[in-house]
Amino acid sequence: MITYHIFKNTDAKEVADLVEKTMLTTNIQDYSAAYLKKDLKHLTAKDFVEKAKYFHCYVFLDDSNNKIVAVGSIGPYWGKTDESSLFNIFVLPEYQGRGIGTRLIKVLEQDAYFKRAKRIEIPASITGLKFYQKMGYSFKNGVKLLDDEKLYRLEKFNKNQ
């Protein structure tokens, strides 16, 4: 069974390892190793502990082996109270395609940061674009181009606002 909890500092090392493995296994199809390694310098265990002070981070576990298999966060969009952003959404490669990512997005969309926001943005990788579109996110302002960080800017408007 897959369960989840709010990120704890003791999860940091395993979360950082999950992100690194996922990027170097899945995202490598769309990005160079140099690009990914540069990005990973800001996705260390220490970085996740620091980010958890400002974002709500969720960790998904496979109860059969007590292994962290997915992670995702939501927080204020540049400090705004009526906009939020999704961050660092990753599912271990061997767990992809099992609906865990969909469940993770649904959990994030039940979070207080989502519910208070009129608009939610996600900086989406090339790799994740189709998944996020399937979850109802569309190109911000209709712009279908990669930005300077080689990410698509996607958004969703909260129907409950």
C-alpha positions as MATLAB code, in Angstrom:
seq = 'MITYHIFKNTDAKEVADLVEKTMLTTNIQDYSAAYLKKDLKHLTAKDFVEKAKYFHCYVFLDDSNNKIVAVGSIGPYWGKTDESSLFNIFVLPEYQGRGIGTRLIKVLEQDAYFKRAKRIEIPASITGLKFYQKMGYSFKNGVKLLDDEKLYRLEKFNKNQ';
ca = [
       0.000    0.000    0.000;
       1.146    3.536   -0.786;
       0.608    6.050    2.024;
       1.788    9.618    2.531;
       2.791   12.046    5.236;
       4.054   15.589    5.577;
       7.807   15.802    4.997;
       9.972   15.369    8.086;
      13.602   16.451    8.244;
      14.551   12.796    8.643;
      13.157   12.204    5.116;
      15.574   14.694    3.536;
      18.396   12.370    2.474;
      16.052    9.772    0.973;
      14.042   12.496   -0.805;
      17.212   14.030   -2.288;
      18.324   10.566   -3.443;
      14.879    9.942   -5.009;
      15.045   13.247   -6.902;
      18.558   12.550   -8.151;
      17.694    9.028   -9.307;
      14.526   10.219  -11.042;
      16.236   13.099  -12.822;
      19.174   10.983  -13.971;
      16.904    8.130  -15.093;
      13.721    9.772  -16.406;
      14.549   13.429  -17.119;
      17.814   12.466  -18.844;
      15.650   11.652  -21.863;
      14.938   15.379  -22.307;
      17.880   17.158  -20.665;
      21.658   16.870  -20.755;
      23.527   15.334  -17.831;
      25.300   18.683  -17.299;
      21.965   20.527  -17.037;
      20.594   17.973  -14.549;
      23.729   17.920  -12.405;
      23.641   21.726  -12.198;
      19.982   21.558  -11.110;
      20.748   18.851   -8.543;
      23.184   21.170   -6.755;
      20.049   22.958   -5.448;
      18.119   19.794   -4.599;
      20.193   18.425   -1.734;
      18.908   17.056    1.566;
      19.798   20.392    3.171;
      17.803   22.249    0.487;
      14.706   20.119    1.146;
      14.910   20.784    4.886;
      15.138   24.517    4.167;
      12.291   24.498    1.602;
      10.030   22.602    4.009;
      10.023   25.690    6.235;
       8.159   27.624    3.537;
       6.275   24.980    1.537;
       4.006   22.086    2.388;
       5.915   19.028    1.221;
       4.331   15.574    0.958;
       6.207   12.283    0.903;
       4.671    9.067   -0.445;
       5.814    5.721    0.974;
       5.572    2.131   -0.162;
       4.502    0.493    3.099;
       5.736   -2.931    1.939;
       9.359   -1.775    2.194;
       9.059    1.588    4.007;
      10.634    3.286    0.979;
       9.930    6.858   -0.128;
       8.632    6.612   -3.700;
       7.360   10.128   -4.458;
       7.586   13.712   -3.280;
       5.891   17.000   -4.094;
       5.441   20.456   -2.605;
       3.127   23.435   -2.772;
       3.742   26.939   -1.502;
       3.092   30.622   -2.088;
       3.861   31.951   -5.554;
       6.440   34.659   -4.869;
       4.891   35.389   -1.474;
       1.399   36.066   -2.827;
      -1.612   35.026   -0.768;
      -3.934   34.438   -3.735;
      -1.509   32.436   -5.902;
       0.451   29.263   -5.219;
       2.971   27.092   -7.017;
       3.790   23.396   -7.172;
       7.431   22.389   -6.765;
       9.730   19.378   -6.899;
       7.250   16.730   -7.996;
       9.018   13.421   -8.525;
       8.083    9.738   -8.593;
      10.782    7.061   -8.546;
      11.202    5.611  -12.049;
      10.201    2.090  -10.996;
       6.949    3.462   -9.523;
       5.976    5.660  -12.483;
       2.853    4.710  -14.414;
       1.046    3.382  -11.315;
      -1.107    6.434  -10.592;
       1.092    7.698   -7.756;
       1.824   11.003   -9.507;
      -1.895   11.558  -10.090;
      -2.591   10.836   -6.437;
       0.219   13.190   -5.392;
      -1.254   16.056   -7.456;
      -4.694   15.370   -5.947;
      -3.218   15.545   -2.432;
      -1.458   18.826   -3.284;
      -4.748   20.160   -4.650;
      -6.378   19.506   -1.259;
      -3.709   21.514    0.571;
      -4.508   24.892    2.138;
      -2.079   26.650   -0.259;
      -4.069   25.296   -3.215;
      -7.486   26.012   -1.734;
      -6.678   29.659   -0.951;
      -5.265   30.366   -4.429;
      -7.091   31.717   -7.438;
      -4.209   30.561   -9.640;
      -1.664   27.787   -9.251;
       1.516   27.689  -11.339;
       3.951   24.890  -12.000;
       7.344   25.129  -13.663;
       7.072   21.925  -15.713;
       9.918   19.951  -17.181;
       9.764   18.760  -20.772;
       9.454   15.275  -19.292;
       6.436   16.141  -17.125;
       4.541   18.374  -19.575;
       1.975   15.834  -20.824;
       1.319   14.555  -17.287;
       0.551   18.048  -15.960;
      -1.636   18.805  -18.953;
      -3.567   15.616  -18.201;
      -4.033   16.966  -14.654;
      -5.660   20.143  -16.012;
      -2.687   22.531  -16.167;
      -2.276   24.614  -19.313;
       0.347   26.960  -20.728;
       0.575   30.204  -18.754;
      -0.778   33.056  -20.901;
      -0.857   30.585  -23.810;
       2.960   30.624  -24.087;
       4.075   27.200  -25.333;
       7.808   27.921  -25.259;
      10.481   26.817  -22.809;
      11.765   29.599  -20.556;
      15.408   30.374  -19.726;
      15.450   27.487  -17.228;
      14.280   25.073  -19.966;
      10.899   24.703  -18.258;
       7.332   25.287  -19.374;
       5.243   27.604  -17.210;
       1.857   26.009  -16.665;
      -1.112   27.198  -14.641;
      -4.491   26.150  -13.392;
      -7.258   28.342  -12.079;
      -9.008   27.219   -8.919;
     -12.694   26.734   -9.633;
     -13.508   27.028   -5.918;
     -12.274   30.629   -5.684;
];
